[in-house]
Amino acid sequence: MIPASPLAYVPFVSVQNMMGLVHQTGIETFLTELADHIEEDFKRWPEFDKVPRVASHVPGGVIELMPTADQALYGFKYVNGHPRNTRTGHQTVTAFGVLSEVSTGYPVLLSEMTLLTALRTAATSALVGRYLAPAGAQVMAMIGNGAQCEFQAMAFRAICGINRLRLYDLDATATEKATRNLRAQGFDVTPCQSAEAAVEGAHIITTCTADKQYATILTDNMVGAGVHINAIGGDCPGKTELHRDILLRSDIFVEYPEQTRIEGEIQVLAPDHPVTELWQVMRGEVQGRRHDKQITLFDSVGFATEDFSALRYLRAKVAGTGFVQALDLLADPDDPRDLFGMLARAAPRTGA
C-alpha cells in the first residue's frame, strides 16, 4: 500500500462529530455564533458570485446544488427536498457541503449538512427576526412542527429572546413530538388545535410545512397588523404557504430576488412586485421595520451564501479539535503530470 501524500487528505465532519461539536459548544451558542457569520457575509454581499441554485425537479421532490464564492473560497451544498420521504423512514431533507480554496481548487472541508442546514436555516430566520420583528415580541406561532421546528425555536430564543410558543400541525403527532422536545428545553409551549388558534396573540408567525403544492397555511384574516411572518416552507416552484392577499399587505424581504421570484411566496406575484433585499437592511442602506403596524414578511428560500457562512464557521470551529477527521479524497501523485503512474505503481504484486 502506497501511503497518501498530505495533499490527498481533506478535513471531514461526520454527523456524529457535528452532534458532538454542537453539544460541546452549546446549541444556543452555536446558533448565535453561526448567525454572526451569516450576518458578516450578508454585509459583504457585493463580494460574492451569486446565481440561483441549480434544481432538478424529480418525481416526489427536488435535488439541488447551491454554489457561491468570494475571492478566497468557493462553497457548494448538495441538498434534496422530498416531502413524502418520511413515509418510508427517510429524511425530507439531506445535505452535504464542500468548501474549497479558490487559488488551487483544492477542497479544505467536506461536511455533513443535514444537521448544519437545519441550524443555518434557523440561525438565518432568527437573525432576520432581530431586524424585522416588532419591538418587545414575546410569542411565536409555529405552524408546521416537523424536523425544523425545534431548531427555529432554539434560534429565536437565543437571538430574539422568544420563549413562548404556540404550535400547530395537521399531524397531531408532530405537535406532540415538538411539544415534548421543546418543553424539555424550558420553553413555554401551547399546543393548538388549529392554525387560527396558534396565531392568536402571536407577534411572530413561522410557517414551515413540507408539502410540494400551492397551499394556504395562513389566510388574510389570520394576520393582524404589526406581526412579523417568517415564511420558510415555500422554497420551490409550485410550493407556497400564504394567501396572496397577505403578500399584498406586507413589506417583503428576500435573500436573492432572482431565486426567490422563482421559488418563494412571491412566485404568485408580478415579476416586478417590490421587495427589499436583506443585505441592504443589514448594511443600514434600507430601513427594515419602520413602525409598529407594519407587517413584515421574510420570504425565505435559503441561499448559498448562508451555507458558505456555515461552512466557513465550521472550518474554523473544528480546526485543531477531535471533531474532524482526515479523509483520503484527492489523488495526489508525486509528479502532478503522472496520474497514471501513481495508479500503475499501486497495482497488487503477484507472486513469482
Disulfide bonds with the S-S distance in Angstrom:
none
